[in-house]
């Protein structure tokens, strides 16, 4: 029986608690949140104890696994404390506010010989899994480029959300939503080595973070990814396209307000007539959270690194750091060089 503590009793914490409840060999022991009412409400719903002491909860003797579902500012401290006390940790994305913070977490996991997983559930969405299967089978031949648009329009009072506060979040839409896309680029196309970005504040009255970010990525093989993540999309969109020598894959939807998940596989014709298309529809509900949780538990039980490891979270943050540096300096940034030079903690100065 794996005994679990959840740090952070918001929407994501509730999703995680439901998964634990439906896992026969797991039990939720503790829910911690600085808001006592939130902690009590979630804990009572699932028969757990509640506390406002998040650090004590992450090191409790009756806990084997800690799930960190807090604002990003608190990820590093909670994770390092849990790892130092022998717990396995699943930390929601982004792993930290910067690569520098994430590196400390990765080192702590290695020293403790415990698993630290990044919460990149998008890899487990049905159309992403199918795309990965097709790519691994060589369906597109040599890969050329990715084109992605992803975003929503916020909500009334969005300026008050913690994710738009630089101190709490570490960044704007690129870090909060775009980190998922950067992970998918790494997962499906390859490791970005060069970054050119523009971080822009178009509409929202945020004091220090962007509401739109436009990014070009290049891999060592000269593949290109073109990304636009937005909090001024007004109508929700998830569109991720992959093009190669032999055709293309078009992934749309993310369930709920983004529409159902769908994948189109277009096969290029030698005479350049209209591609032959196969459509794959994946009706809701989305099971990516459940699959990600199952993968995490399997990694624990088999003493192996999980998909979406801590290193995956760290590498994605290196790309984010590079993008913000590029936005500030208005030039291409070499990711390996940035890593060798150390991360830039003052990423946002003059970036907008």
SVG drawing of the C-alpha trace seen along z (x, -y; Angstrom):
<svg xmlns="http://www.w3.org/2000/svg" viewBox="-17 -47 46 51">
<polyline fill="none" stroke="black" stroke-width="0.4" points="0.0,0.0 1.4,-3.4 0.4,-6.2 0.0,-9.6 0.1,-13.2 -1.3,-15.9 0.2,-19.4 -2.3,-21.9 -6.0,-21.4 -7.1,-23.2 -8.6,-21.7 -5.5,-19.6 -5.2,-18.3 -8.8,-17.2 -8.2,-15.4 -5.2,-13.6 -7.2,-12.7 -9.9,-11.0 -7.3,-8.9 -5.8,-7.8 -9.3,-6.8 -9.7,-4.6 -6.3,-2.9 -6.7,0.3 -3.2,0.3 -3.0,-3.4 -4.6,-5.6 -4.7,-9.3 -3.4,-10.1 -2.9,-13.8 -4.1,-16.9 -2.2,-20.1 -3.0,-23.6 -2.3,-27.1 -6.0,-27.7 -7.4,-25.6 -10.9,-25.4 -9.7,-24.1 -7.5,-21.5 -10.4,-20.3 -12.9,-20.2 -10.7,-18.0 -9.5,-15.8 -13.0,-15.1 -14.2,-14.2 -11.6,-11.4 -11.3,-10.4 -7.9,-11.9 -6.5,-14.2 -5.9,-17.9 -3.2,-20.4 -2.0,-23.9 1.6,-22.8 2.8,-21.8 6.3,-21.1 5.3,-18.8 2.9,-16.9 5.7,-16.3 7.9,-14.7 5.2,-12.8 6.2,-9.3 2.9,-7.8 3.5,-9.0 5.4,-7.3 4.5,-9.5 4.0,-13.3 2.0,-15.0 2.8,-18.7 -0.1,-20.7 0.8,-24.2 1.7,-27.4 5.1,-27.0 7.0,-29.1 6.6,-26.4 7.5,-23.4 11.2,-23.3 11.0,-23.6 8.2,-21.0 9.9,-18.6 13.4,-18.8 11.9,-18.3 9.9,-15.3 12.8,-13.7 15.2,-14.3 12.7,-12.4 12.6,-9.4 9.4,-10.2 8.7,-9.7 7.4,-12.9 5.1,-13.8 5.3,-17.6 3.0,-19.4 4.3,-21.3 6.3,-23.4 8.8,-21.6 10.0,-25.0 10.1,-28.7 13.5,-28.3 16.0,-25.7 18.2,-26.7 15.4,-25.8 14.7,-22.6 18.3,-21.5 18.3,-21.6 15.3,-19.3 16.9,-16.9 20.0,-16.7 17.9,-16.1 16.1,-13.2 19.4,-11.6 20.9,-11.9 17.8,-10.5 17.5,-7.7 13.8,-8.5 11.7,-9.2 10.8,-12.8 8.3,-13.0 7.2,-16.1 3.4,-16.4 3.4,-16.3 0.1,-14.5 -0.3,-15.7 2.1,-13.0 -0.7,-10.6 -3.5,-12.2 -5.0,-9.7 -4.1,-11.7 -0.6,-12.3 -0.1,-8.6 -1.3,-7.7 0.9,-10.3 3.9,-8.9 3.0,-5.4 2.9,-6.5 6.1,-8.5 8.0,-5.6 6.7,-3.4 8.1,-5.9 4.7,-7.1 6.0,-10.5 9.6,-9.5 12.1,-12.2 10.5,-14.9 10.6,-18.5 8.7,-20.8 6.0,-21.4 3.4,-24.1 1.4,-24.7 -1.3,-27.2 -2.5,-26.8 -4.4,-29.1 -7.5,-30.5 -8.9,-33.9 -8.7,-34.0 -11.6,-35.0 -12.9,-38.1 -10.3,-39.0 -7.6,-36.9 -5.0,-39.5 -5.7,-38.2 -4.8,-34.6 -1.6,-33.3 -0.3,-32.1 -0.1,-35.7 2.0,-36.7 5.7,-36.6 6.9,-35.7 4.4,-32.9 4.6,-31.5 8.0,-32.4 6.6,-33.4 3.5,-34.0 1.7,-32.0 4.9,-30.4 5.8,-28.9 2.3,-28.1 0.8,-26.6 3.6,-26.6 5.7,-24.3 3.4,-21.4 4.0,-22.3 7.8,-22.4 7.6,-19.0 5.6,-17.7 8.1,-19.1 10.9,-17.3 8.8,-14.1 7.7,-14.1 10.2,-16.0 13.5,-16.3 15.6,-18.3 15.6,-22.1 19.1,-23.6 18.3,-27.1 15.5,-29.5 14.1,-32.7 11.2,-34.2 9.1,-37.3 7.2,-37.7 4.4,-40.2 1.8,-41.8 -1.2,-42.7 -4.3,-42.9 -4.1,-41.8 -3.0,-44.2 -0.2,-41.9 2.6,-43.9 5.5,-41.5 4.4,-38.5 3.4,-38.0 0.0,-37.1 1.4,-35.9 4.6,-34.3 5.8,-33.5 8.7,-31.0 10.8,-29.4 12.9,-26.4 15.6,-24.6 17.0,-21.2 20.5,-20.0 19.1,-18.4 17.7,-21.7 14.1,-20.7 11.9,-23.7 9.0,-24.2 6.8,-27.3 4.8,-27.9 2.3,-30.5 0.8,-30.3 -1.8,-32.8 -4.0,-34.1 -5.8,-36.4 -7.0,-33.5 -10.6,-34.3 -11.8,-30.9 -9.9,-27.9 -7.6,-26.2 -5.2,-23.3 -3.7,-22.6 -0.4,-20.7 0.8,-19.7 3.8,-17.7 5.1,-17.6 7.6,-15.2 8.7,-13.9 5.8,-11.4 3.0,-13.4 1.6,-15.1 -0.2,-14.6 -2.7,-17.1 -3.7,-16.9 -6.6,-19.0 -8.7,-19.3 -7.9,-18.6 -11.4,-17.8 -13.8,-20.1 -13.6,-23.7 -11.0,-22.7 -13.1,-20.2 -12.7,-16.4 -9.3,-14.9 -8.8,-14.2 -5.8,-13.1 -5.6,-13.3 -2.8,-11.4 -2.2,-12.7 -0.2,-10.6 1.6,-12.6 1.0,-11.3 4.0,-10.9 2.1,-12.9 1.4,-15.6 -2.3,-15.2 -4.4,-15.6 -3.0,-13.5 -4.9,-10.4 -6.2,-11.1 -7.1,-8.8 -9.1,-10.3 -8.8,-9.1 -11.4,-10.3 -11.0,-9.8 -14.2,-10.6 -14.1,-11.9 -13.5,-11.5 -9.7,-12.2 -7.8,-9.5 -4.4,-11.1 -4.4,-11.9 -5.1,-8.3 -2.5,-6.9 0.1,-9.3 -0.7,-8.2 -0.4,-4.6 3.0,-5.2 4.2,-7.0 3.2,-4.1 4.8,-1.6 8.0,-3.5 8.0,-3.4 7.2,0.3 9.8,1.2 12.5,-1.2 12.9,-3.0 12.7,-6.4 9.2,-7.4 8.1,-9.0 8.1,-12.8 11.0,-12.4 12.5,-15.2 15.1,-15.6 12.3,-16.2 11.0,-18.9 14.5,-20.4 15.2,-20.3 11.9,-22.0 12.8,-24.8 16.2,-25.2 14.2,-26.0 11.9,-28.4 15.0,-30.2 16.4,-30.4 13.2,-31.8 12.9,-34.5 16.6,-35.5 15.9,-35.6 12.9,-37.9 15.0,-40.2 18.0,-40.3 16.0,-39.9 18.3,-37.3 18.7,-33.6 19.9,-31.8 21.9,-28.6 20.4,-26.3 23.5,-24.1 25.6,-27.3 23.0,-28.7 23.2,-25.5 27.0,-25.7 26.9,-29.3 24.3,-28.7 20.7,-29.9 19.7,-33.5 17.7,-34.3 16.8,-37.8 14.9,-36.5 12.2,-39.1 14.1,-42.3 13.2,-44.4 11.6,-41.3 8.2,-42.8"/>
</svg>
